[in-house]
Amino acid sequence: MVRAYAQAYLLRRKIENESMWLNGIYTVHALRSVIGSAFGKKEVKYVERPLDIYEKTEAEKQQEVRRERQRLIEYLTGLKNSADAKQGVEKHGKP
């Protein structure tokens, strides 16, 4: 019974330590955003979503690759449509 309490105590300490570490990371990002925006040449944005500090599973990695590919396809399609629109303006003198 004592061993179980000791392990639970160590686990709580580990969780608390990781929580404080993560809080420190968010604090650094917040300070970097404020100070960088105040004194830098361009605005530094705070992180948009929570940081993922745990290792991703293979399925999560594949899903992320698919999302990135889809974003790239959308971006390139937008570029192509923009270039096509510009060529239409140059050929016909109007959009």
DSSP file (Angstrom, degrees, kcal/mol; ACC not computed):
  #  RESIDUE AA STRUCTURE BP1 BP2  ACC     N-H-->O    O-->H-N    N-H-->O    O-->H-N    TCO  KAPPA ALPHA  PHI   PSI    X-CA   Y-CA   Z-CA
    1    1 A M     >        0   0    0      0, 0.0     4,-1.9     0, 0.0     5,-0.2   0.000 360.0 360.0 360.0 -41.2    0.0    0.0    0.0
    2    2 A V  H  >  +     0   0    0      1,-0.2     4,-2.3     2,-0.2     5,-0.2   0.889 360.0  54.4 -63.8 -39.4    2.8    2.4    0.8
    3    3 A R  H  > S+     0   0    0      1,-0.2     4,-2.5     2,-0.2    -1,-0.2   0.892 106.3  51.8 -62.1 -40.5    4.5    1.7   -2.5
    4    4 A A  H  > S+     0   0    0      2,-0.2     4,-2.4     1,-0.2    -1,-0.2   0.905 110.8  47.6 -64.1 -42.0    1.3    2.6   -4.4
    5    5 A Y  H  X S+     0   0    0     -4,-1.9     4,-2.4     2,-0.2    -2,-0.2   0.887 111.4  51.2 -65.8 -38.2    1.0    5.9   -2.5
    6    6 A A  H  X S+     0   0    0     -4,-2.3     4,-2.4     2,-0.2    -2,-0.2   0.917 111.6  46.7 -65.3 -42.6    4.7    6.6   -3.2
    7    7 A Q  H  X S+     0   0    0     -4,-2.5     4,-2.4     2,-0.2    -2,-0.2   0.894 112.0  50.8 -66.0 -39.7    4.2    5.9   -6.9
    8    8 A A  H  X S+     0   0    0     -4,-2.4     4,-2.6     2,-0.2    -2,-0.2   0.904 110.2  50.4 -63.7 -40.4    1.0    8.1   -7.0
    9    9 A Y  H  X S+     0   0    0     -4,-2.4     4,-2.4     2,-0.2    -2,-0.2   0.932 111.4  47.3 -62.2 -46.5    3.0   10.9   -5.3
   10   10 A L  H  X S+     0   0    0     -4,-2.4     4,-2.3     1,-0.2    -1,-0.2   0.881 111.9  50.8 -63.8 -37.6    5.8   10.7   -7.9
   11   11 A L  H  X S+     0   0    0     -4,-2.4     4,-2.5     2,-0.2    -2,-0.2   0.919 109.9  49.3 -66.1 -43.5    3.3   10.6  -10.7
   12   12 A R  H  X S+     0   0    0     -4,-2.6     4,-2.6     1,-0.2    -2,-0.2   0.907 111.5  50.1 -61.4 -40.7    1.5   13.7   -9.4
   13   13 A R  H  X S+     0   0    0     -4,-2.4     4,-2.5     2,-0.2    -2,-0.2   0.904 110.4  49.7 -63.2 -41.8    4.8   15.5   -9.0
   14   14 A K  H  X S+     0   0    0     -4,-2.3     4,-2.4     2,-0.2    -2,-0.2   0.922 112.4  46.9 -63.7 -44.1    5.8   14.6  -12.6
   15   15 A I  H  X S+     0   0    0     -4,-2.5     4,-2.2     2,-0.2    -2,-0.2   0.914 113.3  48.9 -63.5 -43.4    2.4   15.8  -13.9
   16   16 A E  H  X S+     0   0    0     -4,-2.6     4,-2.3     2,-0.2    -2,-0.2   0.896 111.2  50.2 -63.1 -41.0    2.8   19.1  -11.9
   17   17 A N  H  X S+     0   0    0     -4,-2.5     4,-2.3     2,-0.2    -2,-0.2   0.919 111.3  47.5 -64.4 -44.9    6.3   19.6  -13.2
   18   18 A E  H  X S+     0   0    0     -4,-2.4     4,-2.5     2,-0.2    -1,-0.2   0.868 110.6  53.2 -64.7 -36.3    5.3   19.1  -16.8
   19   19 A S  H  X S+     0   0    0     -4,-2.2     4,-2.4     2,-0.2    -2,-0.2   0.921 110.3  46.6 -64.6 -44.3    2.4   21.5  -16.3
   20   20 A M  H  X S+     0   0    0     -4,-2.3     4,-2.1     2,-0.2    -2,-0.2   0.890 112.0  51.7 -64.8 -38.9    4.7   24.2  -15.0
   21   21 A W  H  X S+     0   0    0     -4,-2.3     4,-1.8     2,-0.2    -2,-0.2   0.929 111.3  46.6 -62.5 -45.8    7.1   23.5  -17.9
   22   22 A L  H  X S+     0   0    0     -4,-2.5     4,-2.2     1,-0.2    -2,-0.2   0.885 109.6  54.2 -64.7 -39.5    4.3   23.9  -20.4
   23   23 A N  H  X S+     0   0    0     -4,-2.4     4,-2.2     1,-0.2    -1,-0.2   0.892 106.8  52.6 -60.1 -39.7    3.1   27.1  -18.6
   24   24 A G  H  X S+     0   0    0     -4,-2.1     4,-2.4     2,-0.2    -1,-0.2   0.884 106.7  52.3 -62.5 -39.3    6.6   28.5  -19.0
   25   25 A I  H  X S+     0   0    0     -4,-1.8     4,-2.2     2,-0.2    -2,-0.2   0.925 110.4  47.6 -63.6 -44.5    6.6   27.7  -22.7
   26   26 A Y  H  X S+     0   0    0     -4,-2.2     4,-2.4     1,-0.2    -2,-0.2   0.882 110.5  52.6 -64.1 -37.1    3.3   29.6  -23.1
   27   27 A T  H  X S+     0   0    0     -4,-2.2     4,-2.8     2,-0.2     5,-0.2   0.918 108.3  50.2 -63.4 -43.3    4.7   32.5  -21.1
   28   28 A V  H  X S+     0   0    0     -4,-2.4     4,-2.7     1,-0.2    -2,-0.2   0.914 111.0  49.3 -61.1 -42.9    7.7   32.7  -23.3
   29   29 A H  H  X S+     0   0    0     -4,-2.2     4,-2.1     2,-0.2    -1,-0.2   0.903 111.7  49.0 -63.2 -40.6    5.5   32.7  -26.4
   30   30 A A  H  X S+     0   0    0     -4,-2.4     4,-2.4     2,-0.2    -2,-0.2   0.935 113.5  45.5 -65.6 -45.6    3.3   35.5  -24.9
   31   31 A L  H  X S+     0   0    0     -4,-2.8     4,-3.0     1,-0.2     5,-0.4   0.911 112.2  51.5 -63.7 -42.0    6.4   37.6  -24.0
   32   32 A R  H  X S+     0   0    0     -4,-2.7     4,-2.2    -5,-0.2     5,-0.3   0.890 110.8  49.6 -61.2 -39.1    7.9   37.1  -27.4
   33   33 A S  H  X S+     0   0    0     -4,-2.1     4,-1.8    -5,-0.2    11,-0.5   0.934 116.2  40.6 -65.9 -46.2    4.7   38.2  -29.0
   34   34 A V  H  X S+     0   0    0     -4,-2.4     4,-1.9     2,-0.2    -2,-0.2   0.953 122.2  39.1 -69.4 -50.2    4.3   41.3  -26.9
   35   35 A I  H  X S+     0   0    0     -4,-3.0     4,-2.6     2,-0.2     5,-0.4   0.909 116.6  50.9 -69.2 -41.6    8.0   42.4  -27.0
   36   36 A G  H  X S+     0   0    0     -4,-2.2     4,-2.1    -5,-0.4    -1,-0.2   0.895 113.1  45.6 -63.0 -39.9    8.5   41.3  -30.6
   37   37 A S  H  < S+     0   0    0     -4,-1.8    -1,-0.2    -5,-0.3    -2,-0.2   0.854 115.1  48.1 -71.1 -33.9    5.5   43.3  -31.7
   38   38 A A  H  < S+     0   0    0     -4,-1.9    -2,-0.2    -5,-0.2    -1,-0.2   0.897 130.4  16.9 -73.6 -40.4    6.4   46.3  -29.7
   39   39 A F  H  < S+     0   0    0     -4,-2.6    -3,-0.2    -5,-0.2    -2,-0.2   0.555 107.8  88.2-112.5 -10.9   10.1   46.5  -30.8
   40   40 A G  S  < S-     0   0    0     -4,-2.1     3,-0.0    -5,-0.4     4,-0.0  -0.289  80.1-116.7 -86.1 173.3   10.3   44.4  -33.9
   41   41 A K  S    S+     0   0    0      1,-0.1     2,-0.3    -2,-0.1    -1,-0.1   0.759  97.6  30.7 -80.2 -26.2    9.7   45.4  -37.5
   42   42 A K  S    S-     0   0    0     -6,-0.2     2,-0.2     0, 0.0    -2,-0.2  -0.916  95.7 -89.2-132.6 161.4    6.7   43.1  -37.9
   43   43 A E        -     0   0    0     -2,-0.3     2,-0.6    -5,-0.1    -6,-0.1  -0.445  32.7-147.9 -70.3 134.9    4.0   41.8  -35.6
   44   44 A V        -     0   0    0    -11,-0.5     2,-0.2    -2,-0.2    -7,-0.2  -0.922  17.8-143.4-103.7 122.9    4.8   38.5  -33.8
   45   45 A K        -     0   0    0     -2,-0.6     2,-0.1     1,-0.1     3,-0.1  -0.587  10.7-119.4 -90.8 148.0    1.7   36.5  -33.3
   46   46 A Y        -     0   0    0     -2,-0.2   -16,-0.1     1,-0.2    -1,-0.1  -0.432  53.6 -74.2 -74.1 156.5    0.9   34.3  -30.3
   47   47 A V        -     0   0    0      1,-0.1    -1,-0.2   -21,-0.1     4,-0.1  -0.263  40.2-145.2 -56.0 137.7    0.4   30.6  -30.9
   48   48 A E  S    S+     0   0    0     -3,-0.1    -1,-0.1     1,-0.1    -2,-0.1   0.756  75.8  14.6 -80.7 -26.2   -2.9   30.0  -32.6
   49   49 A R  S    S-     0   0    0      1,-0.0     3,-0.1     3,-0.0    -1,-0.1  -0.927  99.4 -69.4-143.3 165.5   -3.7   26.7  -30.9
   50   50 A P        -     0   0    0      0, 0.0     2,-0.2     0, 0.0    -2,-0.1  -0.244  57.0-105.9 -58.6 144.6   -2.4   24.6  -28.0
   51   51 A L        -     0   0    0    -29,-0.1     2,-0.9     1,-0.1   -25,-0.0  -0.486  23.9-135.3 -71.7 139.6    1.0   23.2  -28.4
   52   52 A D        +     0   0    0     -2,-0.2     4,-0.1     1,-0.1    -1,-0.1  -0.848  31.8 167.8 -98.3 103.8    1.1   19.5  -29.1
   53   53 A I        +     0   0    0     -2,-0.9     2,-0.3     2,-0.1    -1,-0.1   0.518  48.7  85.0 -97.4  -5.4    3.9   18.1  -26.8
   54   54 A Y  S    S-     0   0    0      1,-0.1     2,-0.1     0, 0.0    -2,-0.0  -0.682  89.0 -95.3-100.0 153.0    3.2   14.4  -27.2
   55   55 A E        -     0   0    0     -2,-0.3     2,-0.2     1,-0.1    -1,-0.1  -0.375  42.8-124.7 -62.3 136.5    4.4   12.1  -29.9
   56   56 A K        -     0   0    0      1,-0.1    -1,-0.1    -4,-0.1     2,-0.1  -0.558  19.1-118.4 -85.1 148.5    1.8   11.7  -32.7
   57   57 A T     >  -     0   0    0     -2,-0.2     4,-2.3     1,-0.1     5,-0.2  -0.349  30.3-106.1 -76.3 166.6    0.5    8.3  -33.8
   58   58 A E  H  > S+     0   0    0      1,-0.2     4,-2.3     2,-0.2     5,-0.2   0.887 121.9  52.5 -62.1 -39.4    1.2    7.1  -37.3
   59   59 A A  H  > S+     0   0    0      2,-0.2     4,-2.2     1,-0.2    -1,-0.2   0.899 109.3  49.2 -64.4 -40.4   -2.5    7.7  -38.2
   60   60 A E  H  > S+     0   0    0      2,-0.2     4,-2.2     1,-0.2    -2,-0.2   0.892 110.4  51.1 -65.5 -39.2   -2.3   11.3  -36.9
   61   61 A K  H  X S+     0   0    0     -4,-2.3     4,-2.1     2,-0.2    -2,-0.2   0.923 111.3  47.5 -63.3 -43.5    0.9   11.9  -38.9
   62   62 A Q  H  X S+     0   0    0     -4,-2.3     4,-2.2     1,-0.2    -2,-0.2   0.884 110.9  51.5 -65.4 -38.7   -0.7   10.6  -42.1
   63   63 A Q  H  X S+     0   0    0     -4,-2.2     4,-2.3     2,-0.2    -1,-0.2   0.896 109.4  50.3 -64.9 -39.7   -3.8   12.7  -41.5
   64   64 A E  H  X S+     0   0    0     -4,-2.2     4,-2.5     2,-0.2    -2,-0.2   0.895 109.0  51.5 -65.0 -39.8   -1.6   15.8  -41.0
   65   65 A V  H  X S+     0   0    0     -4,-2.1     4,-2.4     2,-0.2    -2,-0.2   0.912 109.6  50.2 -62.7 -42.1    0.2   15.0  -44.3
   66   66 A R  H  X S+     0   0    0     -4,-2.2     4,-2.3     2,-0.2    -2,-0.2   0.910 110.5  49.4 -62.7 -42.0   -3.1   14.8  -46.1
   67   67 A R  H  X S+     0   0    0     -4,-2.3     4,-2.4     2,-0.2    -2,-0.2   0.918 111.2  49.2 -62.8 -43.0   -4.3   18.1  -44.7
   68   68 A E  H  X S+     0   0    0     -4,-2.5     4,-2.3     1,-0.2    -2,-0.2   0.895 110.7  50.4 -64.2 -39.8   -1.0   19.8  -45.7
   69   69 A R  H  X S+     0   0    0     -4,-2.4     4,-2.6     2,-0.2    -1,-0.2   0.916 110.2  50.0 -62.6 -42.6   -1.4   18.3  -49.2
   70   70 A Q  H  X S+     0   0    0     -4,-2.3     4,-2.5     2,-0.2    -2,-0.2   0.907 110.2  50.1 -63.8 -41.9   -4.9   19.6  -49.5
   71   71 A R  H  X S+     0   0    0     -4,-2.4     4,-2.5     2,-0.2    -1,-0.2   0.906 111.3  49.4 -61.2 -41.4   -3.8   23.1  -48.4
   72   72 A L  H  X S+     0   0    0     -4,-2.3     4,-2.9     2,-0.2     5,-0.2   0.917 110.4  49.9 -64.0 -43.8   -1.0   23.0  -51.0
   73   73 A I  H  X S+     0   0    0     -4,-2.6     4,-2.5     1,-0.2    -2,-0.2   0.925 112.3  47.7 -60.8 -44.7   -3.5   22.0  -53.7
   74   74 A E  H  X S+     0   0    0     -4,-2.5     4,-2.1     2,-0.2    -2,-0.2   0.904 113.0  48.8 -63.1 -41.0   -5.9   24.8  -52.7
   75   75 A Y  H  X S+     0   0    0     -4,-2.5     4,-2.2     2,-0.2    -2,-0.2   0.938 113.6  45.4 -63.9 -47.7   -3.0   27.3  -52.7
   76   76 A L  H  X S+     0   0    0     -4,-2.9     4,-2.5     1,-0.2    -2,-0.2   0.872 111.3  53.0 -66.3 -36.5   -1.7   26.3  -56.1
   77   77 A T  H  X S+     0   0    0     -4,-2.5     4,-2.7    -5,-0.2    -1,-0.2   0.905 108.9  50.5 -63.2 -41.1   -5.2   26.2  -57.5
   78   78 A G  H  X S+     0   0    0     -4,-2.1     4,-2.3     2,-0.2    -2,-0.2   0.903 110.3  49.4 -62.6 -41.8   -5.7   29.8  -56.3
   79   79 A L  H  X S+     0   0    0     -4,-2.2     4,-2.7     2,-0.2    -2,-0.2   0.919 111.8  48.6 -62.1 -43.6   -2.4   30.8  -57.9
   80   80 A K  H  X S+     0   0    0     -4,-2.5     4,-2.8     2,-0.2    -2,-0.2   0.921 111.9  48.5 -63.0 -44.4   -3.5   29.2  -61.1
   81   81 A N  H  X S+     0   0    0     -4,-2.7     4,-2.2     2,-0.2    -1,-0.2   0.887 112.1  49.7 -64.0 -37.9   -6.9   30.9  -61.1
   82   82 A S  H  X S+     0   0    0     -4,-2.3     4,-2.2     2,-0.2    -2,-0.2   0.917 112.2  47.0 -65.6 -43.6   -5.2   34.2  -60.3
   83   83 A A  H  X S+     0   0    0     -4,-2.7     4,-2.4     2,-0.2    -2,-0.2   0.907 112.0  50.8 -65.0 -41.3   -2.8   33.8  -63.2
   84   84 A D  H  X S+     0   0    0     -4,-2.8     4,-2.0     1,-0.2    -2,-0.2   0.900 110.0  50.3 -62.4 -40.2   -5.6   32.8  -65.5
   85   85 A A  H  X S+     0   0    0     -4,-2.2     4,-1.9     2,-0.2    -1,-0.2   0.904 110.1  49.8 -65.6 -40.7   -7.6   35.9  -64.5
   86   86 A K  H  X S+     0   0    0     -4,-2.2     4,-2.4     1,-0.2    -2,-0.2   0.902 109.8  50.7 -65.0 -40.1   -4.6   38.1  -65.1
   87   87 A Q  H  X S+     0   0    0     -4,-2.4     4,-2.3     1,-0.2    -1,-0.2   0.876 108.2  53.3 -65.0 -35.4   -4.1   36.6  -68.6
   88   88 A G  H  X S+     0   0    0     -4,-2.0     4,-2.3     2,-0.2     6,-0.5   0.886 109.5  48.4 -64.8 -38.4   -7.8   37.2  -69.3
   89   89 A V  H  X S+     0   0    0     -4,-1.9     4,-2.0     1,-0.2    -2,-0.2   0.908 112.7  47.7 -67.0 -42.4   -7.4   40.8  -68.4
   90   90 A E  H  < S+     0   0    0     -4,-2.4    -2,-0.2     2,-0.2    -1,-0.2   0.876 116.4  43.3 -68.6 -37.0   -4.3   41.2  -70.6
   91   91 A K  H  < S+     0   0    0     -4,-2.3    -2,-0.2    -5,-0.2    -1,-0.2   0.907 129.5  23.7 -75.2 -42.0   -5.8   39.5  -73.6
   92   92 A H  H  < S-     0   0    0     -4,-2.3    -2,-0.2     2,-0.3    -3,-0.2   0.519  97.2-123.3-106.9  -6.2   -9.2   41.1  -73.5
   93   93 A G  S  < S+     0   0    0     -4,-2.0    -4,-0.2    -5,-0.3    -3,-0.1   0.479  87.9  58.9  78.4   0.5   -8.5   44.3  -71.6
   94   94 A K              0   0    0     -6,-0.5    -2,-0.3    -5,-0.0    -1,-0.1  -0.980 360.0 360.0-153.7 159.0  -11.1   43.5  -69.0
   95   95 A P              0   0    0      0, 0.0    -6,-0.1     0, 0.0    -7,-0.1   0.481 360.0 360.0 -69.5 360.0  -11.8   40.8  -66.4
